[in-house]
Amino acid sequence: MARKYRIVVDKGICQGHSVCVAQAPEIFRTVDNGGPYPMVDLITDTPPEEALAKVEAAEELCPNGVIRIVYEDD
């Protein structure tokens, strides 16, 4: 059975390191918001189950810990 999840990003502490983009470019991107560095943006906050391993890697490797995976059954 597929495990449904969504991604939550705390843009308030993102510093645009782009580690998430390197891990899952089909899910994350960085955009120039006119600030001192680019900001993470979600292409989708509900990616398919097949992308979960990449999203987990992005969550784990984010230097500022801005990515959180929320499972539907939690």
URFEN-V743821 format. One record per pair of residues at least 24 apart in sequence whose ideal C-beta (glycine too) atoms are under 8 Angstrom apart, sorted by the first residue. I is the first residue (numbers start at 1). J is the second residue. D is the distance in whole Angstrom. If there is no record, write none. Layout:
# URFEN-V743821
i=I j=J d=D
i=I j=J d=D
This chain:
# URFEN-V743821
i=2 j=49 d=5
i=3 j=49 d=6
i=3 j=52 d=7
i=3 j=71 d=6
i=3 j=72 d=8
i=3 j=73 d=7
i=4 j=46 d=8
i=4 j=49 d=8
i=4 j=71 d=7
i=4 j=72 d=4
i=4 j=73 d=8
i=5 j=46 d=8
i=5 j=52 d=7
i=5 j=55 d=8
i=5 j=69 d=5
i=5 j=70 d=6
i=5 j=71 d=5
i=5 j=72 d=6
i=6 j=45 d=5
i=6 j=46 d=5
i=6 j=69 d=8
i=6 j=70 d=5
i=6 j=72 d=8
i=7 j=42 d=6
i=7 j=45 d=5
i=7 j=46 d=8
i=7 j=47 d=7
i=7 j=55 d=6
i=7 j=67 d=6
i=7 j=68 d=7
i=7 j=69 d=6
i=7 j=70 d=8
i=8 j=45 d=7
i=8 j=67 d=8
i=8 j=68 d=5
i=8 j=69 d=8
i=8 j=70 d=6
i=9 j=40 d=6
i=9 j=42 d=6
i=9 j=66 d=5
i=9 j=67 d=6
i=9 j=68 d=8
i=10 j=66 d=5
i=10 j=68 d=8
i=11 j=39 d=6
i=11 j=40 d=7
i=11 j=66 d=7
i=13 j=64 d=5
i=13 j=65 d=8
i=13 j=66 d=5
i=14 j=39 d=5
i=14 j=40 d=5
i=14 j=64 d=6
i=14 j=66 d=5
i=15 j=63 d=7
i=15 j=64 d=6
i=16 j=40 d=7
i=17 j=62 d=7
i=17 j=63 d=5
i=17 j=64 d=7
i=19 j=58 d=7
i=19 j=61 d=5
i=19 j=62 d=6
i=19 j=63 d=6
i=20 j=58 d=4
i=20 j=61 d=8
i=20 j=62 d=6
i=20 j=67 d=6
i=23 j=54 d=5
i=23 j=55 d=8
i=23 j=57 d=5
i=23 j=58 d=4
i=23 j=61 d=6
i=24 j=51 d=6
i=24 j=54 d=4
i=24 j=55 d=6
i=24 j=57 d=7
i=24 j=58 d=5
i=26 j=51 d=7
i=27 j=51 d=6
i=27 j=54 d=7
i=27 j=55 d=6
i=27 j=58 d=7
i=28 j=58 d=6
i=40 j=66 d=7
i=40 j=67 d=8
